[in-house]
Amino acid sequence: MRRLLRSRAATVGLSILLFWAVVAAFAPWLAPYDPTAIHFETLGNPSPSAAHPFGTDVTGRDLLSRLIHGARTTYVVVPLAIGSAFLVGGIAGMAAGWYGGWTDVLVSRAGDVMLAFPALVLYVILITAFGPSLWNIVIAVTLAYAPGVARLMRGQVLSVKGQDYVLAARAGGERGPWIMAVEILPNVGAPLVVDLCLRAGYTVILIGTLGFLGLGLPPPTPDWGGMVVEGVNFLSIHPHMALLPAAAVTSVVVACNLLADGLRESAR
């Protein structure tokens, strides 16, 4: 942690992520209004004002409140999606690297099939087929990211499988699952954590893209991507409607990449 905090990039990225985490945690108390409430007095003039510092959207909902609650949406969907992808992909990749044989062939070929689909096309197919919802987005991200995680984990396991501490554990009679969980996983964690941070940034972009395509979380759920698509048609006259949520998405993506860079530096 000391080495990580000495990295300026990691410090900036972690600060931004912590800022949005605090905003998400205290959203009900920080938001000045209900994010779904319509303020009819602003329908003719959605520009920023004393009552609405960030203005309102096209339907008269307070943008500041929706941005704050949108952070909560992001901080729920992204950890669920990334966590499930790393759980499924990590277990599959570790089993493939450790056991080899048909297990390796099965996991590798299944991953090749999934990776053959362009990621965005896979998301669109799944969410169009089953409808936009939080759990469907989580399932789509898991199916798209798990093969890449499995491939990374498999390579890491193969790189340490012949190390002395692993051979000593096997000679001591320890079973494969125990060796993988206690001996191997802690020693291959650094590349996985860096990959997790990068994929978290990609997932934020994905959620925003799905919202922009109308396949994100169903309205009136505060969703930064959905807010962008609602405001993009008014970009020339009321740019705040689209630029503010776009800036929020950008800040989280940049923060994830900065943190990943810092983790990569500290792991050297």
C-alpha positions in Angstrom: 0.0 0.0 0.0 2.9 2.4 0.8 4.4 1.7 -2.7 1.0 2.2 -4.3 0.4 5.6 -2.6 3.8 6.8 -3.7 2.4 6.6 -7.3 0.8 9.9 -8.2 -1.4 8.3 -10.8 -2.7 5.7 -8.3 -3.3 8.4 -5.7 -5.3 10.5 -8.1 -7.3 7.5 -9.4 -8.0 6.2 -5.9 -9.1 9.7 -4.8 -11.6 10.0 -7.6 -13.0 6.5 -7.0 -13.3 7.2 -3.3 -15.0 10.5 -4.0 -17.7 8.8 -6.1 -17.9 5.9 -3.6 -18.8 8.4 -0.8 -21.3 10.1 -3.1 -22.9 6.8 -3.9 -23.0 5.7 -0.2 -24.6 9.0 1.0 -26.7 9.6 -2.1 -30.1 9.9 -0.3 -28.7 12.6 2.0 -26.5 14.4 -0.6 -29.1 14.7 -3.3 -31.2 17.8 -2.9 -34.3 16.2 -4.6 -35.8 12.9 -5.5 -34.0 11.9 -8.7 -37.3 10.8 -10.3 -39.4 13.9 -9.2 -40.5 16.2 -12.0 -40.2 19.9 -11.4 -42.8 21.4 -13.7 -41.7 24.9 -13.2 -38.4 24.1 -15.0 -39.9 22.5 -18.1 -39.5 25.7 -20.1 -36.1 26.6 -18.8 -33.9 23.6 -17.7 -30.7 25.7 -17.4 -28.8 25.8 -14.1 -30.4 28.1 -11.5 -30.2 28.7 -7.7 -32.8 26.0 -7.0 -31.1 23.6 -9.5 -27.3 24.3 -9.6 -26.8 21.7 -12.4 -30.1 22.4 -14.1 -32.7 19.8 -15.0 -33.2 17.3 -17.8 -35.8 17.5 -20.6 -38.5 16.1 -18.3 -37.8 18.5 -15.5 -35.8 16.1 -13.2 -33.0 17.6 -11.2 -29.6 16.7 -12.8 -27.5 17.0 -9.7 -29.8 14.5 -7.9 -29.7 12.2 -10.8 -25.9 12.4 -11.1 -25.6 11.6 -7.4 -27.9 8.6 -7.6 -26.4 7.6 -10.9 -23.1 7.0 -8.9 -24.9 4.6 -6.7 -26.2 2.7 -9.8 -22.7 2.5 -11.2 -21.2 1.4 -7.9 -23.8 -1.4 -7.6 -23.7 -2.7 -11.2 -19.9 -2.6 -11.8 -18.8 -4.5 -8.7 -21.5 -7.2 -9.3 -20.6 -7.6 -12.9 -16.8 -7.6 -12.5 -17.0 -9.8 -9.3 -19.1 -12.4 -11.0 -16.9 -12.4 -14.2 -13.7 -12.8 -12.1 -15.3 -15.5 -9.9 -16.4 -17.6 -12.9 -13.4 -16.9 -15.1 -10.9 -17.3 -12.2 -12.2 -20.7 -11.1 -12.4 -21.9 -14.7 -8.9 -20.7 -15.6 -7.3 -22.0 -12.4 -8.9 -25.4 -13.0 -7.7 -25.4 -16.6 -4.1 -24.5 -15.6 -3.9 -26.9 -12.7 -5.6 -30.0 -14.0 -4.8 -29.7 -17.7 -6.0 -32.4 -20.0 -9.6 -32.3 -21.0 -10.4 -29.7 -18.4 -8.0 -27.3 -20.1 -9.3 -28.2 -23.6 -12.9 -27.7 -22.5 -12.3 -24.3 -20.8 -10.1 -23.1 -23.6 -12.4 -24.0 -26.5 -15.5 -22.6 -24.6 -13.5 -19.4 -24.1 -12.5 -19.2 -27.8 -16.2 -19.5 -28.8 -17.2 -16.6 -26.5 -14.3 -14.5 -27.5 -15.2 -15.0 -31.2 -18.2 -12.7 -30.7 -17.5 -8.9 -30.6 -18.2 -7.8 -27.1 -20.7 -5.1 -27.9 -22.7 -7.4 -30.2 -22.8 -10.1 -27.5 -24.2 -7.5 -25.0 -26.8 -6.3 -27.4 -27.9 -9.8 -28.3 -28.3 -10.9 -24.7 -30.0 -7.8 -23.4 -32.3 -7.5 -26.4 -33.3 -11.1 -25.9 -33.9 -11.0 -22.2 -34.7 -7.3 -21.7 -32.8 -4.5 -19.9 -32.3 -5.0 -16.2 -29.5 -5.0 -13.6 -29.1 -8.8 -13.5 -29.2 -9.2 -17.3 -26.4 -6.6 -17.6 -24.4 -8.5 -14.9 -24.9 -11.8 -16.8 -23.9 -10.2 -20.1 -20.7 -8.7 -18.6 -19.9 -12.1 -17.0 -20.2 -14.0 -20.2 -18.2 -11.4 -22.1 -15.3 -11.0 -19.6 -15.0 -14.4 -18.0 -13.2 -16.0 -20.9 -10.5 -13.3 -20.9 -10.1 -13.7 -17.1 -9.9 -17.5 -17.4 -7.2 -17.2 -20.0 -5.2 -14.8 -17.8 -5.6 -17.0 -14.8 -4.6 -20.1 -16.7 -1.4 -18.5 -17.8 -0.6 -17.4 -14.3 -1.2 -20.8 -12.9 1.0 -22.5 -15.5 3.8 -20.0 -14.7 3.9 -21.0 -11.0 2.8 -24.6 -11.2 6.3 -25.9 -11.1 7.6 -23.5 -8.4 9.2 -25.1 -5.3 6.5 -23.9 -2.9 3.8 -25.6 -5.0 5.8 -28.8 -5.3 6.4 -28.8 -1.5 2.7 -28.4 -0.9 2.0 -31.3 -3.2 4.7 -33.4 -1.6 3.1 -32.7 1.8 -0.1 -34.3 0.6 -2.2 -31.1 0.2 -5.1 -31.4 -2.2 -5.4 -29.4 -5.4 -8.2 -27.0 -4.4 -6.2 -26.1 -1.2 -3.0 -25.5 -3.1 -4.8 -23.4 -5.7 -6.5 -21.2 -3.0 -3.7 -20.9 -0.4 -0.5 -21.3 -2.4 -1.1 -20.2 -5.9 -3.8 -17.5 -5.8 -2.0 -15.1 -3.4 1.1 -15.3 -5.7 -0.6 -14.5 -8.9 -3.0 -11.8 -7.6 -1.1 -8.7 -8.8 -1.8 -9.1 -12.6 -5.4 -10.0 -11.8 -6.0 -6.9 -9.7 -4.6 -4.7 -12.5 -6.8 -6.5 -15.0 -9.8 -6.0 -12.7 -9.2 -2.3 -12.5 -9.0 -2.0 -16.3 -12.1 -4.1 -16.8 -14.0 -2.0 -14.3 -13.3 1.0 -16.4 -14.5 -0.9 -19.5 -17.6 -1.9 -17.7 -18.4 1.7 -16.8 -18.1 2.6 -20.5 -20.2 -0.5 -21.4 -23.0 0.6 -19.1 -22.9 4.1 -20.5 -22.9 2.7 -24.1 -25.9 0.4 -23.4 -27.7 3.3 -21.8 -26.9 5.4 -24.9 -28.4 2.6 -27.1 -31.5 2.4 -25.0 -30.5 -1.0 -23.6 -29.3 0.1 -20.2 -31.2 0.1 -16.9 -34.9 0.7 -17.4 -36.2 4.3 -16.7 -36.6 6.2 -14.5 -33.5 4.6 -12.9 -30.7 7.2 -12.7 -28.2 6.0 -15.2 -25.3 8.1 -16.5 -25.5 6.6 -20.0 -29.2 7.1 -20.2 -28.8 10.7 -19.1 -26.4 11.3 -21.9 -28.8 9.9 -24.5 -31.6 12.0 -23.1 -29.5 15.2 -23.4 -27.7 14.6 -26.6 -30.6 15.9 -28.7 -30.4 19.2 -26.9 -26.6 19.5 -27.0 -26.6 22.8 -29.0 -29.0 24.6 -26.7 -28.7 22.9 -23.3 -25.2 21.2 -23.3 -25.3 20.5 -19.6 -27.8 17.7 -20.0 -25.3 15.5 -21.8 -21.9 16.9 -20.8 -22.4 16.5 -17.1 -23.2 12.8 -17.1 -20.5 12.2 -19.8 -18.0 13.9 -17.5 -19.0 11.7 -14.6 -18.5 8.5 -16.8 -15.1 9.9 -18.0 -13.9 10.6 -14.5 -14.6 7.1 -13.3 -13.0 5.5 -16.4 -9.9 7.7 -16.1 -9.7 6.9 -12.4 -9.8 3.1 -13.0 -7.0 3.4 -15.6 -4.8 5.6 -13.3 -5.3 3.1 -10.5 -4.4 0.2 -12.8 -1.2 2.1 -13.9 -0.3 2.7 -10.3 -0.8 -1.0 -9.4 1.3 -2.1 -12.3 4.1 0.2 -11.2 4.0 -0.9 -7.5 4.0 -4.5 -8.5 7.4 -4.2 -10.3 
